[in-house]
Amino acid sequence: MNISPGQNIRMAFDAVWLHRFRSLLTVLGIVIGITTVVTVASLLTGLRKGVVVFFEELGPDNVFLYKTSGDPSGNGVSPKERRRPALRLEYAGIIERTAGSLQDVGVQMFIPGVVEGRALVAKVRGYESDTFSILGQSPNMDTLAPHDYREGRPFTSEENSRAAHVAVLGSDISDALFPDGHALGKAFLMDGAEYTVVGVQAKAKGGFFGQNGIDTQIAIPLLTALSRYPQVNRFMIVCKAKPGMRKQAYDEVQGIMRRLRHLSGKQPDDFSISTPDQIIAQFDQITSLIGLVAIAISGLGLLVGGIGVMNIMLVSVTERTREIGIRKAIGARRGDIIGQFLFEAMALTAVGGMLGILISVLVTLVVGALVPSLPSQVPGWAIITGLSVSVATGLFFGTWPAVKAARLDPVEALRYE
């Protein structure tokens, strides 16, 4: 008697459905393991996509120079890096004149939210906000890192040269100060000075955890910022490499900075230099550690689930000893018996895998709906991998019970009560 794979699969799912409650309890470990790894993979995939888009907007050919590593607008730096000497404004001109691999050099000046003990607030009649960042920048920054504009334009070189009180608003801070959506040409007060809005940027496309600082940023001309905040020295120098020369530009800029800082060959850099792909690589290192933790948790769940599957299949072999004897007596071969129980074990874990994938997709959708700032995207490879691993778990842990069933003596099996 030959049994086709289709018949084996049908019998396997019939057996799982017949004992559906027991089957569900058996594969809980599989469900937990697959849910964990697919959910984490979905969240990390979405986060990485946001980070990549974020740095594409900042300019893929740019080299960034700053005093410390990390976010230049933040304060979370180590005490050792905090003691480094600040970058000086004149470095930008020296680098531009010296490095032959560069196309352009710009400067950004990060103004902290609290200056000399006073918190900076932006306001218009009836509205105000303190959830923003102020950035002074050279006029060419809009060429180095182009952005789309919802309305208006960037400020000009002429406005920068006369330290004009003009500003470009990010999308969110514009909506906070001008809820009617018409900010262009209007004035607002910031730290005791009046500024006129010349441009409003479109909503940024990427960011960390869905947040992009550009949306809450107020950009003013660099010379305006220097005249208003001469005590601030948080400068970042942005160097745009010529096409195909970013690696050479990186090495050149690093060498020029080391000479300007009078660093010997053995001394480490006392500044931070990075490119978008290096920052993305650092992000990937962090997410890979998170992924390893998720895989460890998933592996534990799969191990527990696999042991449960082996146990329930051994019980099933004992319960169906007489059935196995009858099938052998009418001509079923060892391979048929092994196939029957292997397919049953794989069907059991496949159901667990599908439940885990379904739950992870629902969790991802719920997280995306409740926390829009946390991007999420269910990757196809995670679904395929999750289902494949769950089926492989059934194959591995179902082998011994299937072999045990095939080895039963048909005569003894027929006598079993």
Secondary structure as UniProt FT lines:
FT   HELIX           5..18
FT   HELIX           20..26
FT   HELIX           28..58
FT   TURN            60..61
FT   STRAND          62..66
FT   TURN            72..73
FT   HELIX           79..82
FT   HELIX           90..98
FT   TURN            100..101
FT   STRAND          102..111
FT   STRAND          114..115
FT   TURN            116..117
FT   STRAND          118..119
FT   STRAND          122..124
FT   TURN            125..126
FT   STRAND          127..129
FT   STRAND          133..137
FT   TURN            139..140
FT   HELIX           141..144
FT   STRAND          149..152
FT   HELIX           157..161
FT   TURN            162..163
FT   STRAND          166..169
FT   HELIX           171..177
FT   TURN            179..180
FT   TURN            184..185
FT   STRAND          187..190
FT   TURN            191..192
FT   STRAND          193..201
FT   TURN            209..210
FT   HELIX           213..216
FT   STRAND          217..221
FT   HELIX           222..228
FT   TURN            230..231
FT   STRAND          235..241
FT   TURN            243..244
FT   HELIX           246..260
FT   TURN            261..262
FT   TURN            265..266
FT   STRAND          272..274
FT   HELIX           276..319
FT   HELIX           321..329
FT   TURN            330..331
FT   HELIX           334..370
FT   TURN            372..373
FT   HELIX           380..406
FT   HELIX           410..415
//
